[in-house]
Amino acid sequence: MKYAKYVFFVLTLALVMGFNAQPAAAQQAFTGHFTLPAEAYWGATLLPPGEYSLIAKVDQTSAIHEVSVKGDGIRSSILTCNMLAGPVSNHSALELEQINGVNVIRQLDAGLVGESFRFAVAKQARTGAERASAAPIKSVPVQTSSAY
């Protein structure tokens, strides 16, 4: 009988914690690699031509998503909060725009997870302070590895 209060307290605490627990959320990660044929801005980072890998963390419970790129001694991340609505093709690609004669990575179509991410243009690219290659590039295919 003297343990009845203790047992009741432990059971009540367990019940309260169970009702307040957050549901588990699966976080997907889109991974892939690409070859950049000319210099281009990734946010504020000027990427030289070469091989790169990227990872996009896709958490459906969060409005902000992180997309990271690394390669050739460079690591850079961009936070994006705007996933584009509408259908996305099954093909994965980076979309580039030329702004003031500078190539800028503007969008990632992650076909494997069915999402598109739009990136802001950094001030350096808008002012053309560091000139990247003047050769316009429209799209760079992304080879995917795994989705989870």
C-alpha positions as CSV (number, residue, x, y, z in Angstrom):
1,M,0.0,0.0,0.0
2,K,2.9,2.4,0.7
3,Y,4.0,2.0,-2.9
4,A,0.6,2.8,-4.4
5,K,1.3,6.5,-4.4
6,Y,4.6,6.0,-6.2
7,V,3.2,3.6,-8.8
8,F,0.3,6.0,-9.4
9,F,2.7,8.9,-9.8
10,V,4.9,7.0,-12.3
11,L,2.0,5.8,-14.4
12,T,0.5,9.3,-14.5
13,L,3.8,10.8,-15.5
14,A,4.3,8.2,-18.3
15,L,0.7,8.9,-19.5
16,V,1.3,12.7,-19.7
17,M,4.6,12.3,-21.4
18,G,3.1,9.9,-24.0
19,F,0.4,12.4,-24.9
20,N,2.8,15.3,-25.2
21,A,5.3,13.5,-27.4
22,Q,5.9,14.8,-30.9
23,P,5.2,12.3,-33.7
24,A,8.3,11.0,-35.5
25,A,8.9,12.7,-38.8
26,A,10.8,11.1,-41.5
27,Q,13.4,13.4,-43.0
28,Q,14.3,12.7,-46.6
29,A,17.6,13.7,-48.1
30,F,18.1,14.2,-51.8
31,T,21.7,13.5,-52.8
32,G,23.4,13.7,-56.1
33,H,26.5,14.9,-58.0
34,F,27.0,17.2,-61.0
35,T,29.8,18.6,-63.2
36,L,29.8,22.3,-63.5
37,P,31.3,23.3,-66.9
38,A,31.9,26.9,-66.1
39,E,32.1,29.2,-63.0
40,A,28.8,30.0,-61.3
41,Y,27.5,31.5,-58.1
42,W,25.9,29.3,-55.5
43,G,24.5,31.9,-53.2
44,A,27.5,34.1,-52.3
45,T,30.1,31.5,-53.2
46,L,31.7,31.5,-56.6
47,L,32.1,27.8,-57.7
48,P,34.9,27.1,-60.2
49,P,34.3,24.5,-62.9
50,G,34.5,20.9,-61.6
51,E,32.8,18.0,-59.9
52,Y,30.5,18.6,-57.0
53,S,28.1,16.7,-54.8
54,L,25.0,18.1,-53.2
55,I,22.5,17.1,-50.5
56,A,19.1,18.7,-49.9
57,K,17.5,17.9,-46.6
58,V,13.7,17.7,-47.2
59,D,11.8,17.8,-43.9
60,Q,8.0,18.1,-44.6
61,T,7.4,19.5,-41.1
62,S,9.7,22.5,-41.6
63,A,9.3,25.4,-43.9
64,I,13.1,25.9,-44.2
65,H,15.3,23.5,-46.1
66,E,19.1,23.3,-46.3
67,V,20.8,22.5,-49.6
68,S,24.6,22.0,-49.4
69,V,27.2,21.6,-52.1
70,K,30.8,20.4,-51.7
71,G,33.7,19.7,-54.0
72,D,37.1,21.0,-55.1
73,G,37.9,22.2,-51.6
74,I,34.7,24.2,-51.3
75,R,31.7,23.7,-49.0
76,S,28.7,25.9,-49.1
77,S,25.1,25.7,-47.8
78,I,22.0,27.6,-48.8
79,L,18.8,27.8,-46.7
80,T,15.7,28.0,-48.8
81,C,12.1,28.3,-47.6
82,N,10.3,28.3,-50.9
83,M,9.6,25.0,-52.6
84,L,7.9,25.6,-55.9
85,A,4.4,24.3,-56.4
86,G,3.5,22.3,-59.4
87,P,4.6,19.1,-61.0
88,V,8.4,18.3,-61.1
89,S,9.8,16.0,-63.7
90,N,11.6,12.8,-62.8
91,H,14.8,14.3,-64.0
92,S,17.1,16.1,-61.6
93,A,18.9,19.3,-62.7
94,L,20.3,22.6,-61.6
95,E,18.8,25.6,-63.5
96,L,21.1,28.5,-64.1
97,E,20.5,32.1,-65.1
98,Q,22.9,34.7,-66.4
99,I,22.7,37.9,-64.5
100,N,25.0,40.8,-65.5
101,G,27.2,38.4,-67.4
102,V,27.5,36.0,-64.4
103,N,26.2,32.5,-64.2
104,V,24.0,32.0,-61.1
105,I,22.5,28.7,-59.9
106,R,18.9,29.6,-59.3
107,Q,16.9,26.4,-58.9
108,L,17.3,22.7,-58.0
109,D,14.8,20.3,-59.5
110,A,15.0,17.2,-57.3
111,G,13.0,14.7,-59.3
112,L,13.7,11.8,-57.1
113,V,11.8,13.4,-54.2
114,G,9.4,15.5,-56.4
115,E,10.5,18.9,-55.1
116,S,11.9,22.1,-56.6
117,F,13.9,24.6,-54.7
118,R,14.5,28.2,-55.8
119,F,17.6,30.1,-54.6
120,A,18.1,33.8,-54.0
121,V,20.7,35.8,-55.9
122,A,23.6,37.1,-53.8
123,K,24.7,40.7,-54.0
124,Q,28.0,39.8,-55.5
125,A,26.3,38.2,-58.5
126,R,23.9,41.2,-58.9
127,T,26.7,43.7,-59.0
128,G,29.0,41.4,-61.0
129,A,31.9,42.2,-58.6
130,E,33.7,38.9,-59.4
131,R,33.1,38.0,-63.0
132,A,32.3,34.4,-63.7
133,S,32.4,32.8,-67.1
134,A,30.4,34.7,-69.7
135,A,29.4,31.5,-71.4
136,P,25.6,31.1,-70.7
137,I,24.5,27.7,-69.2
138,K,20.8,26.9,-68.9
139,S,20.8,23.5,-67.1
140,V,23.2,21.1,-65.5
141,P,22.0,17.5,-65.0
142,V,22.3,16.0,-61.5
143,Q,23.0,12.3,-61.2
144,T,21.2,11.0,-58.1
145,S,22.5,8.4,-55.8
146,S,20.1,7.7,-53.0
147,A,16.9,9.3,-51.6
148,Y,17.0,8.4,-47.9
